[in-house]
Amino acid sequence: MIEKPDPTTNVISLLSGGDVSKNICEGLKSFIVTTMPIPWELAKGRIGGNPIRIVFVDSMERERVEQQLEELPEFECVVAIGGGQAIDLGKYFSWKRKARLITIPSVISVDAFVTPAAAIRINRKVEYIGKSSPDPLVIDYDLIRTAPVDLNIAGVGDLLSIHTAVYDWEIAAKNGENQYQLHQKTVDQAYKILNSIIDHSEDIRNLTNKGIEAIVKGYMEVNRVCLPEGHYRIEEGSEHYLFYELEERTGRAYIHGHIIGLGIYIMSHLQKNKHERIVALMDKMRLKYQPKDMKIKPQTLIDSLHNLQNYVSERKDLWYTVIDQEAITSEWISCVTSELEF
């Protein structure tokens, strides 16, 4: 059965259940597929129909994406199958050609399958471009469970980040550094999303149908709250800023939910914001936030934390957070990193 969510979720229609991607493309007149080799191998025998072109992601640099687009014939629909980059490529093509978009995520580690803009790299910097909405978003529980469990569980990272991001927003408001007006109604809506994730922590840990649904619906609810506001302040704050510094420092890509989990661990400590509670929750869900899971060396993290305030002060596009308010001393760094696993 196809659901018709609130339009502000950026999902025109939603189809979820076991094996619901089967024959989803039957009857489509002319469609292309954006994907990667592994998800395509898993999905090509399910979806039916005959795509006029299969486009594999090899780079998200705009120059390369535009080149791939120019080489495509006319099409009426884009079917994006896979993880974040395959979905983003499909969203970009859909937006540029004004074509219908069907998204079939094979993993729910990031929220690309519900967000309107595509993450495109321009001179190696990520920029969010365009606007496209899935019709339908196809959540096939069986397909999603073919991905490694830890990658799917990583999807809670941008939902658990509500814990630290909302606190940062409240800090900004108290210090008169509030780029966006803090509304209690928005805060309450954010915590409602977080509490729903907490309520489904066992299902998420075990990746049951309810657990998958909780993550997907959580992302959609974030859109419902944030898109009308014009910002994502409820789920992006200091925990993301540490990730940005580390990514720039190391030149490496990280599993998004894992590195955000590390940011939540460290910044909830700096905030003095129910640190033990949120860490226990991440442990319960088996979110891989430890530095050892991402091959981050102790000195790399220590250097990143020492530089974090300088990094944030130079990034004029970043919002005011606990990083701007609290001293990040050598003693505190030693304390917060002492119980992490490297």
C-alpha positions as CSV (number, residue, x, y, z in Angstrom):
1,M,0.0,0.0,0.0
2,I,1.3,3.4,-1.0
3,E,1.2,6.1,1.7
4,K,0.9,9.8,1.0
5,P,2.9,11.6,3.7
6,D,2.7,15.2,4.7
7,P,4.3,17.1,1.8
8,T,6.7,18.9,4.1
9,T,8.5,15.5,4.6
10,N,9.7,15.9,1.0
11,V,8.3,12.4,0.2
12,I,5.5,12.5,-2.3
13,S,4.6,8.8,-1.7
14,L,6.0,6.0,0.4
15,L,5.9,2.3,-0.3
16,S,7.3,0.1,2.5
17,G,7.3,-3.6,3.3
18,G,9.0,-6.9,2.5
19,D,10.1,-7.3,-1.1
20,V,8.1,-4.2,-2.2
21,S,10.7,-3.3,-4.8
22,K,9.7,-6.3,-6.8
23,N,8.6,-5.2,-10.3
24,I,8.5,-1.6,-9.2
25,C,9.7,-0.5,-12.7
26,E,7.3,-2.6,-14.7
27,G,5.3,-0.3,-17.0
28,L,7.8,2.6,-16.9
29,K,8.3,3.8,-20.5
30,S,11.8,5.2,-20.3
31,F,13.8,5.2,-17.2
32,I,17.5,5.3,-16.2
33,V,19.1,3.8,-13.1
34,T,21.7,5.5,-10.9
35,T,23.5,3.0,-8.8
36,M,26.7,1.3,-7.8
37,P,27.8,-2.3,-8.7
38,I,26.9,-4.1,-5.4
39,P,23.3,-2.6,-4.9
40,W,22.7,-3.1,-8.6
41,E,23.5,-6.7,-8.4
42,L,21.1,-7.1,-5.5
43,A,18.3,-5.0,-7.1
44,K,18.4,-5.7,-10.9
45,G,16.5,-9.0,-10.6
46,R,13.9,-7.5,-8.4
47,I,12.8,-4.2,-10.0
48,G,11.6,-5.4,-13.4
49,G,11.5,-3.3,-16.5
50,N,14.3,-2.4,-18.8
51,P,16.3,0.7,-18.1
52,I,17.5,2.6,-21.1
53,R,20.8,3.4,-19.3
54,I,22.5,2.4,-16.1
55,V,24.8,5.1,-14.6
56,F,27.3,4.0,-12.0
57,V,28.6,6.6,-9.6
58,D,32.3,7.1,-10.0
59,S,32.6,10.7,-8.7
60,M,30.3,13.3,-7.2
61,E,32.4,16.2,-8.5
62,R,30.1,18.4,-10.4
63,E,32.2,18.4,-13.6
64,R,31.9,14.6,-13.8
65,V,28.2,14.5,-12.8
66,E,27.4,17.0,-15.5
67,Q,29.4,15.0,-18.1
68,Q,27.4,11.9,-17.2
69,L,24.2,13.9,-17.5
70,E,25.1,15.2,-21.0
71,E,25.7,11.7,-22.2
72,L,22.2,10.5,-21.3
73,P,19.4,10.1,-23.7
74,E,15.9,11.6,-23.0
75,F,14.2,9.8,-20.1
76,E,11.0,10.3,-18.1
77,C,12.1,8.8,-14.8
78,V,15.2,8.3,-12.7
79,V,15.4,5.2,-10.4
80,A,18.1,5.7,-7.8
81,I,19.2,2.5,-6.1
82,G,21.8,2.2,-3.4
83,G,23.4,4.4,-0.8
84,G,23.8,8.1,-0.4
85,Q,25.9,8.8,-3.5
86,A,23.7,6.8,-5.9
87,I,20.6,8.5,-4.5
88,D,22.2,11.9,-4.7
89,L,23.2,11.3,-8.4
90,G,19.6,10.3,-9.2
91,K,18.2,13.4,-7.4
92,Y,20.6,15.7,-9.4
93,F,19.6,14.1,-12.7
94,S,15.9,14.3,-11.8
95,W,16.2,17.9,-10.9
96,K,18.1,18.9,-14.0
97,R,15.9,17.0,-16.4
98,K,12.6,17.7,-14.5
99,A,12.0,13.9,-14.4
100,R,10.1,11.8,-11.9
101,L,12.3,10.3,-9.2
102,I,12.0,6.8,-7.6
103,T,14.4,6.1,-4.8
104,I,15.2,2.6,-3.6
105,P,17.8,2.8,-0.8
106,S,19.7,-0.4,-0.2
107,V,21.1,1.0,3.0
108,I,19.7,3.7,5.4
109,S,23.0,4.9,6.8
110,V,22.4,8.5,5.6
111,D,19.2,10.5,4.9
112,A,19.9,11.3,1.2
113,F,16.8,9.3,0.2
114,V,14.5,11.9,1.9
115,T,16.3,15.2,1.6
116,P,15.6,17.5,-1.4
117,A,19.1,18.6,-2.4
118,A,21.9,16.5,-3.8
119,A,25.3,16.5,-2.2
120,I,27.6,17.5,-5.0
121,R,31.3,18.3,-4.7
122,I,32.7,21.5,-6.2
123,N,36.4,21.7,-5.9
124,R,36.2,18.9,-3.4
125,K,33.8,20.8,-1.1
126,V,30.3,19.4,-0.6
127,E,27.5,21.7,-1.7
128,Y,23.8,20.9,-1.6
129,I,22.2,21.6,-4.9
130,G,18.7,21.3,-6.5
131,K,15.4,20.0,-5.2
132,S,13.8,16.6,-5.9
133,S,11.2,14.5,-4.1
134,P,10.8,10.7,-4.4
135,D,7.5,9.3,-5.9
136,P,7.7,6.8,-4.4
137,L,10.3,6.3,-1.8
138,V,10.6,2.5,-1.8
139,I,11.6,1.0,1.6
140,D,12.2,-2.7,0.9
141,Y,13.0,-4.3,4.3
142,D,14.5,-7.3,2.6
143,L,16.8,-5.3,0.3
144,I,17.9,-3.0,3.1
145,R,18.8,-6.0,5.3
146,T,21.3,-7.2,2.6
147,A,23.6,-4.3,3.7
148,P,25.9,-4.8,6.7
149,V,23.9,-4.3,10.0
150,D,26.3,-1.7,11.3
151,L,25.8,0.5,8.2
152,N,22.1,0.5,8.7
153,I,22.4,1.2,12.4
154,A,24.6,4.2,11.4
155,G,21.4,5.8,10.2
156,V,20.5,6.8,13.8
157,G,23.5,9.2,13.9
158,D,21.7,12.2,12.4
159,L,18.7,11.5,14.7
160,L,20.6,11.1,17.9
161,S,22.5,14.3,17.1
162,I,19.3,16.1,18.1
163,H,20.5,15.5,21.7
164,T,23.5,17.8,21.2
165,A,22.3,20.0,18.4
166,V,19.2,21.3,20.2
167,Y,21.3,22.0,23.3
168,D,23.7,24.0,21.2
169,W,20.8,26.0,19.8
170,E,19.7,26.8,23.3
171,I,23.2,27.9,24.2
172,A,23.2,30.2,21.2
173,A,19.9,31.7,22.3
174,K,21.1,32.3,25.8
175,N,24.2,34.1,24.5
176,G,22.3,36.3,22.0
177,E,24.0,34.4,19.1
178,N,20.8,33.1,17.7
179,Q,20.8,33.3,13.9
180,Y,17.5,31.4,13.9
181,Q,14.9,32.3,16.5
182,L,14.5,29.5,19.0
183,H,10.9,28.3,19.3
184,Q,9.8,26.0,22.0
185,K,7.4,24.3,19.7
186,T,10.3,23.4,17.4
187,V,12.4,22.1,20.3
188,D,9.5,20.0,21.5
189,Q,9.0,18.5,18.0
190,A,12.7,17.7,17.9
191,Y,12.7,15.9,21.2
192,K,9.6,14.0,20.1
193,I,11.6,12.6,17.2
194,L,14.5,11.7,19.5
195,N,12.2,10.0,22.0
196,S,10.7,8.0,19.2
197,I,14.2,6.7,18.4
198,I,14.8,5.9,22.0
199,D,11.5,4.0,22.2
200,H,12.6,1.9,19.3
201,S,16.2,1.3,20.4
202,E,15.8,-2.5,20.6
203,D,14.2,-2.7,17.2
204,I,17.0,-0.5,15.7
205,R,19.7,-2.6,17.4
206,N,18.1,-5.8,15.9
207,L,17.2,-4.1,12.6
208,T,13.6,-5.3,12.7
209,N,11.0,-3.9,10.3
210,K,9.9,-1.5,13.1
211,G,13.5,-0.4,13.6
212,I,14.0,0.3,9.9
213,E,10.7,2.2,9.9
214,A,11.7,4.2,12.9
215,I,14.8,5.5,11.2
216,V,13.1,6.3,8.0
217,K,10.1,8.0,9.6
218,G,12.6,9.9,11.9
219,Y,14.3,11.3,8.9
220,M,11.0,12.3,7.4
221,E,9.9,14.0,10.6
222,V,13.1,16.0,10.7
223,N,12.2,17.2,7.2
224,R,8.7,18.1,8.3
225,V,10.1,20.2,11.2
226,C,13.1,21.7,9.4
227,L,12.1,22.4,5.8
228,P,9.4,25.0,6.7
229,E,11.9,26.6,9.1
230,G,14.6,26.8,6.4
231,H,17.3,25.2,8.4
232,Y,18.4,22.0,10.2
233,R,19.5,23.5,13.4
234,I,17.7,20.8,15.5
235,E,20.1,18.1,14.2
236,E,23.3,19.9,13.3
237,G,25.6,21.4,15.8
238,S,28.9,20.9,17.5
239,E,28.9,17.1,16.9
240,H,29.0,17.8,13.2
241,Y,31.7,20.5,13.5
242,L,34.1,18.0,15.0
243,F,33.4,15.7,12.0
244,Y,34.1,18.6,9.6
245,E,37.4,19.3,11.2
246,L,38.5,15.6,11.3
247,E,37.5,15.1,7.7
248,E,39.4,18.1,6.5
249,R,42.4,17.2,8.7
250,T,42.6,13.6,7.5
251,G,41.3,13.9,4.0
252,R,39.3,10.8,4.6
253,A,35.6,9.9,4.2
254,Y,33.9,8.4,7.2
255,I,30.7,6.5,7.7
256,H,28.5,9.5,8.5
257,G,26.6,8.0,11.5
258,H,29.7,6.6,13.1
259,I,31.7,9.9,13.0
260,I,28.6,11.8,14.2
261,G,28.3,9.3,17.1
262,L,31.9,10.2,18.1
263,G,30.9,13.9,17.9
264,I,27.9,13.2,20.2
265,Y,30.1,11.4,22.7
266,I,32.6,14.2,22.9
267,M,30.3,17.2,22.7
268,S,27.7,16.0,25.1
269,H,30.6,15.8,27.6
270,L,31.7,19.3,26.8
271,Q,28.0,20.5,27.2
272,K,27.6,18.5,30.4
273,N,24.4,17.3,28.7
274,K,23.4,13.9,30.0
275,H,26.6,12.4,28.6
276,E,26.3,9.0,30.3
277,R,22.7,8.6,29.1
278,I,23.3,9.3,25.4
279,V,26.5,7.2,25.4
280,A,24.5,4.3,27.0
281,L,21.9,4.7,24.3
282,M,24.5,4.5,21.5
283,D,26.0,1.5,23.1
284,K,22.6,-0.2,23.4
285,M,22.0,0.4,19.7
286,R,25.5,-0.8,18.8
287,L,26.3,2.4,17.0
288,K,30.0,2.2,16.1
289,Y,31.2,5.6,17.4
290,Q,34.6,4.5,18.8
291,P,37.7,5.9,17.2
292,K,39.0,2.3,16.7
293,D,35.9,1.6,14.5
294,M,37.1,4.4,12.1
295,K,40.8,3.9,12.5
296,I,41.3,7.3,14.1
297,K,44.6,7.5,15.9
298,P,44.7,9.1,19.4
299,Q,47.0,11.9,18.4
300,T,44.8,12.7,15.4
301,L,41.7,13.2,17.6
302,I,43.7,15.1,20.2
303,D,45.1,17.5,17.6
304,S,41.6,18.0,16.1
305,L,40.2,18.9,19.5
306,H,43.0,21.3,20.2
307,N,42.3,23.0,16.8
308,L,38.5,22.9,16.9
309,Q,37.9,26.4,18.2
310,N,40.2,27.9,15.7
311,Y,38.6,25.9,12.9
312,V,35.1,27.0,13.9
313,S,36.1,30.6,14.3
314,E,37.4,30.6,10.7
315,R,34.2,29.0,9.4
316,K,31.8,31.9,9.3
317,D,29.0,29.7,8.0
318,L,28.9,27.6,11.2
319,W,26.4,28.4,14.0
320,Y,27.2,29.3,17.5
321,T,27.6,26.2,19.7
322,V,29.2,25.0,22.9
323,I,32.6,25.1,21.1
324,D,32.3,28.9,21.2
325,Q,31.4,29.0,24.8
326,E,33.4,26.4,26.7
327,A,37.2,26.3,27.1
328,I,38.7,23.2,25.4
329,T,41.8,22.6,27.5
330,S,44.5,19.9,27.4
331,E,43.1,18.6,30.7
332,W,39.6,18.3,29.3
333,I,40.8,16.7,26.1
334,S,42.8,14.1,28.2
335,C,39.7,13.4,30.3
336,V,37.2,13.0,27.4
337,T,39.5,10.8,25.3
338,S,40.7,8.6,28.2
339,E,37.8,6.2,28.0
340,L,37.5,6.1,24.2
341,E,38.8,3.0,22.4
342,F,41.6,3.4,19.9
